[in-house]
Amino acid sequence: MKKKNFKIYRLIFVSVVICIVFSAFYNVFAQISDYNKKNSELAEQIAVEKRENKQLQDEKLNMHSDENYKRIARKTLGLVEPGDKVYINSNDNK
């Protein structure tokens, strides 16, 4: 009778240990999955920021070009170059 009770207790003990170990591993795998998802999101964000940084660097390089200065002067100061046709709106003078 004692041997039978010992086997039952041993089976219950082993079952409880297996459940605890499974639970611990399940939580660890869930955390790993969350970390992998966050890692993917951050990698995508880094890629977006790198593209934006590259674009800003290109704009910075082109900012001090003669072409950019001419574009700004045409837009804000009304720069006219030789060969350009100038139209004067008579309604603007009133």
PyMOL commands that set and color helices and strands:
alter all, ss='L'
color gray80, all
select helices_A, chain A and resi 2-63+66-77
alter helices_A, ss='H'
color red, helices_A
deselect
rebuild
show_as cartoon
